[in-house]
Each structure stands twice: as structure tokens, then as C-alpha cells.
Amino acid sequence: MSNLSDQFSPLDTTVKGCFLIIKEGSRVKVESLQQKTYSIGRNTSANINLTSKGISRHHATTYYAKGKYWILDGDPEGNLSTNGLTIKGQRKQLHQLSSGDVIAFCDNVFAMFLDKEDIRIGDKKEVCLLADTIGFLGIDDWLGVNTETVIEDRDLGFQQPKTDDLTKLPNRSTFLDRVRQSILFKETVNNNHKFAVLFIDLDRFKLVNDSLGHFAGDLLLIHVSEAMHSCLRSRDMLARLGGDEFAILIDYIHDYDESVQIARRLQENLEKSLWIQGYFILN
């Protein structure tokens, strides 16, 4: 990815140098992070090319800023990956990497981030790694390392974002976590990053519940969530906070007029009448 580092602010002028040990199916490789930024994905031009079907063309980006390594879901232009990043059992859009962190890209592709201080080369060129790394990746023979350390099992399965049972939208906690990640992205990566948050509640929703019943109210919430979702881009997040309250994160916008345009589109779409159980629901 050419000139990618120019999009990050602030970036350190020197790189500490760390490692990603990547396990893709039965293949294992070690990537030394010497540049300030690395693109990871199925794109043949990616700095770190992965070939599994669960990997997106632009799946992730690593970068070095403020003396720390970070990993970003997708690319800095806001194109998110299909399967996302799971770190410590949580989906992350942006994460500050710590030595020993395990990154799950998809079902059979994982990586462990290691600080260079956790790796040393002895006189006999024997590679010594953290016991956790050896235990997780099972690469003792590949590395020529012999260890009898007992490693606790890691839960590396995907933990899907918490969702609302009715609408299947992200719930309040998932939404707030995503907003925090957008704030962190602005503070650590790109000071010019812009996003907007919209809060929406439905007028007279109680009247629908009282007159037509809660089943009709549930159908209304589902229809409304689908109508709002159709107005958004893939990089945005629509969540149900509870009851008739929704929130939207409009991420990676060029200017705030763009968020106003999206809000108007939402309003126009929600003004359309809905047919619920033989009744027109007028907004």
C-alpha cells in the first residue's frame, strides 16, 4: 500500500520492530514488522498476503504510532473486512497490540503479536519464544524449540457481537464499544477522522402496542430497523438501544454535511407508511 503512512497522524519516525506469527490452516510464517504500516489481506499487493477464503482483500492494517503497535479492521479508508478481527474474545475495529495478543481473522487464520523482547537469538541460532506462543501455534518442531511448559488452552473461537434478540441489530454495549473505537482511531491514527452519532426514537410507539398488541409493536420495530439499515453504508452501524430507541454511527465521513444527508434520507424513508397486521401505520 503506497504512501499509506502519510494518512496516519501522528506516526513515529522510527519503528520499534515486532513480529506477527501467522497460522493459516497448517501453514505458519513469521512476519517481522519493520515498516510503519502493513496491509494484510487477499489482495496480491498486500504487504502480508493471506489466501484463505475467509480473508477479505483488505482485511486489516497494522501501524506504529505513539510508540505502540495498532491493528485496524480493514483499511484506513473505512473499508471493513467481512469477518472482522477478534482479539481476546471481542470484535475490534481498532486495537492497541500487546505482546501475546492472539488475533483471529477468520475460522482458520490466526496470528500472535510478539514484542521483539520476547524473542532472542542465541549463539546456536536457537529461537526462544514465549511459551504461550509455542503452545498456541504448536510449532515446536517447525521452530526447533523444545519445551515442556504446560500451556493453558485458549478460547480462540469467534465471539459474535452482542445483538438485540428481536431485531438482531447490535445492542447498546456493542454500539458504545464501536463508538469508543472510532474515538480512539481519531486520537491515535488520524486527527482528521470524522464521524457522527444519531439517536432515534419512535413517536407514539406505545399507542401501537396498546391498540394492536405487542406482536404488532415487535413487527413495527423490525420493519423500522430494516428501513433504516437500507439507508446506511456497510461501514456504518445501526443499533437498538432498547425499547423504541435506536442509535446510528456514521463513520468515515468527508464532512458533517454527509451525515446530514444520511439523516434526511433516513427521515424520508421512515415517513413511509407501513402495513402491519392488516393496518396502515402512519408515521
C-alpha positions in Angstrom: 0.0 0.0 0.0 1.9 3.1 -1.2 2.1 6.2 0.9 -0.2 4.7 3.5 1.8 6.1 6.3 1.0 9.7 5.1 -2.6 9.1 6.2 -1.6 8.4 9.8 -1.0 11.2 12.3 0.9 11.2 14.4 3.4 8.4 13.4 6.8 7.8 15.0 9.8 8.3 12.7 11.4 5.1 13.8 9.8 1.7 14.3 10.5 -0.5 17.3 10.2 -3.7 15.3 8.0 -6.6 16.4 6.6 -9.8 15.0 3.4 -11.4 13.8 3.4 -15.2 13.9 0.7 -16.2 11.5 -1.0 -19.6 11.3 -3.1 -20.0 8.2 -4.5 -23.5 8.2 -1.5 -25.8 8.6 0.9 -23.1 7.4 2.9 -21.0 9.8 5.0 -17.9 8.9 6.7 -15.2 10.9 6.4 -11.6 9.7 8.9 -9.0 11.0 7.2 -5.6 11.4 9.9 -3.2 10.3 7.8 -0.7 8.4 5.4 1.8 10.0 2.4 0.3 8.2 1.4 -3.1 6.8 -1.6 -4.1 4.8 -3.0 -7.6 5.4 -5.4 -9.4 3.0 -6.1 -11.4 -0.1 -5.0 -8.6 -2.3 -1.9 -9.6 -4.1 -0.4 -6.2 -3.4 -0.9 -6.5 0.4 2.3 -6.4 2.4 1.2 -9.6 4.2 -0.8 -11.8 1.7 -3.2 -14.4 3.1 -5.1 -16.7 0.8 -7.9 -18.3 2.8 -11.4 -17.7 1.6 -12.4 -16.1 4.9 -9.9 -13.3 4.4 -11.0 -10.1 2.7 -9.0 -8.3 0.0 -8.2 -5.6 2.6 -8.6 -7.4 5.8 -6.5 -5.4 8.3 -3.8 -2.8 8.7 -1.1 -2.7 11.3 0.7 0.6 12.1 3.1 2.1 14.6 2.1 5.3 16.4 3.0 6.9 19.7 5.5 4.1 20.5 2.8 1.4 20.1 1.6 -1.1 17.5 -2.0 -1.0 16.5 -4.2 -3.1 14.2 -7.2 -1.7 12.3 -10.0 -3.7 10.8 -10.0 -3.2 7.0 -8.1 -0.2 5.6 -7.8 3.4 6.7 -10.4 4.5 4.1 -13.1 2.8 6.1 -13.5 -0.4 4.1 -14.1 -3.0 6.8 -13.3 -6.7 6.4 -16.1 -9.3 6.1 -15.2 -11.4 9.1 -13.5 -8.7 11.2 -10.9 -9.1 13.9 -11.5 -10.9 17.1 -9.0 -10.2 19.9 -9.3 -11.6 23.4 -12.8 -12.8 22.6 -14.1 -9.4 21.4 -14.6 -8.0 17.9 -12.4 -5.0 17.4 -12.3 -2.2 14.8 -9.1 -0.8 16.3 -6.9 -2.4 18.9 -3.5 -1.5 20.6 -1.4 -4.6 20.4 0.3 -6.1 23.4 2.8 -9.0 23.3 0.9 -12.3 23.3 -2.3 -10.9 21.8 -4.0 -13.5 19.5 -5.8 -12.1 16.5 -8.5 -14.2 14.9 -9.1 -13.2 11.2 -11.5 -16.0 10.4 -12.1 -19.6 11.3 -8.7 -21.0 10.4 -6.4 -17.9 10.3 -4.8 -16.6 13.5 -1.8 -14.5 14.4 0.0 -13.8 17.6 1.7 -10.5 18.1 5.1 -10.6 19.8 7.3 -7.8 21.1 10.9 -8.4 19.9 12.0 -8.5 23.5 10.1 -11.8 23.8 12.3 -13.3 21.1 16.0 -13.8 21.3 18.5 -15.5 19.0 21.2 -17.5 20.9 24.7 -18.3 19.9 23.4 -21.5 18.3 20.7 -19.6 16.4 18.1 -21.3 18.6 14.9 -19.3 18.6 13.3 -18.8 22.0 9.7 -17.7 22.1 7.1 -17.1 24.8 5.7 -20.4 26.0 2.2 -19.2 25.1 3.2 -18.8 21.5 4.6 -22.3 21.2 1.6 -23.8 23.0 -0.9 -21.9 20.9 0.6 -22.4 17.5 2.0 -25.9 18.1 5.1 -25.1 16.1 7.8 -26.6 18.3 9.2 -28.8 15.5 9.0 -26.0 13.0 11.0 -23.7 15.2 13.3 -26.4 16.5 12.3 -25.4 20.0 11.9 -27.9 22.8 9.6 -27.0 25.7 7.9 -29.0 28.4 5.9 -26.0 29.6 2.2 -26.7 30.1 0.1 -24.2 28.3 -3.4 -23.4 29.2 -6.0 -23.8 26.5 -7.0 -20.7 24.7 -10.6 -20.0 23.6 -9.9 -18.8 20.1 -13.4 -19.2 18.7 -15.2 -16.2 17.4 -17.4 -14.4 19.8 -20.0 -12.6 17.8 -21.0 -9.1 18.8 -23.9 -8.9 21.3 -27.1 -8.4 19.5 -30.7 -7.4 20.2 -32.9 -10.6 20.3 -35.7 -9.0 18.3 -34.1 -7.0 15.5 -30.7 -8.9 15.5 -29.1 -5.4 15.5 -26.0 -4.7 17.7 -27.1 -3.8 21.2 -26.2 -0.9 23.4 -22.9 -2.3 24.7 -21.7 -3.3 21.2 -22.6 0.1 19.9 -20.8 2.0 22.6 -17.7 -0.1 22.1 -17.7 0.7 18.4 -18.1 4.4 19.2 -15.1 4.2 21.6 -13.0 2.6 18.9 -13.9 5.4 16.4 -12.8 8.0 19.1 -9.6 6.0 19.6 -9.0 5.9 15.8 -9.3 9.7 15.7 -7.0 10.2 18.7 -4.2 7.8 17.6 -4.4 7.4 13.9 -6.0 10.3 12.0 -6.8 13.6 13.7 -9.0 14.5 10.7 -11.2 11.4 11.1 -14.8 12.4 11.1 -17.9 10.5 12.3 -21.4 11.3 13.6 -23.8 9.7 16.0 -27.6 9.8 15.6 -30.2 8.9 18.2 -33.7 7.9 17.0 -36.8 7.1 18.9 -40.3 6.3 17.5 -43.1 8.7 18.3 -46.4 7.1 19.6 -44.9 3.6 19.7 -46.8 2.9 22.9 -50.0 3.7 21.1 -49.2 0.8 18.6 -48.5 -1.6 21.5 -51.7 -0.6 23.3 -54.0 -0.7 20.3 -52.7 -3.5 18.2 -50.7 -5.6 20.7 -47.1 -6.2 21.4 -46.7 -8.6 18.5 -47.6 -5.7 16.1 -45.2 -3.5 18.0 -42.4 -6.0 17.5 -43.2 -6.2 13.8 -43.0 -2.4 13.6 -39.6 -2.4 15.2 -38.3 -5.0 12.8 -39.7 -3.1 9.8 -38.3 0.2 11.0 -34.8 -1.3 11.7 -34.8 -2.8 8.1 -35.8 0.6 6.6 -33.1 2.4 8.5 -30.5 -0.2 7.6 -31.2 0.2 3.9 -30.2 3.8 4.1 -26.7 3.2 5.6 -23.4 2.2 4.2 -21.6 -1.0 5.1 -19.1 0.9 7.3 -21.9 2.4 9.5 -23.5 0.8 12.5 -27.2 0.7 13.4 -28.0 -0.5 16.9 -31.1 -0.9 19.1 -30.5 0.7 22.5 -33.8 -0.7 23.9 -37.5 -0.2 23.6 -38.1 2.1 20.6 -34.7 3.7 20.8 -32.1 3.3 18.1 -28.6 4.8 17.5 -26.5 5.1 14.4 -22.8 5.6 14.0 -22.0 7.2 10.7 -18.3 6.5 10.3 -15.6 7.7 7.9 -17.4 10.8 6.5 -15.7 13.5 4.5 -17.6 16.3 6.2 -20.6 16.7 8.5 -22.9 17.6 5.7 -22.6 14.0 4.6 -24.2 12.9 7.9 -27.0 15.4 7.5 -27.7 14.0 4.1 -27.9 10.5 5.5 -30.2 11.7 8.3 -32.5 13.3 5.8 -32.6 10.0 3.8 -33.4 8.1 7.0 -36.3 10.6 7.8 -37.7 10.3 4.3 -37.6 6.5 4.4 -39.2 6.4 7.9 -42.0 8.7 6.8 -43.5 6.0 4.6 -46.5 4.1 5.9 -46.1 0.5 7.0 -48.6 -2.3 6.6 -48.7 -4.2 9.9 -51.2 -7.0 10.5 -53.8 -5.5 8.2 -53.3 -1.9 9.4 -51.5 1.0 8.0 -49.1 2.5 10.5 -48.7 6.2 9.6 -45.5 7.9 10.7 
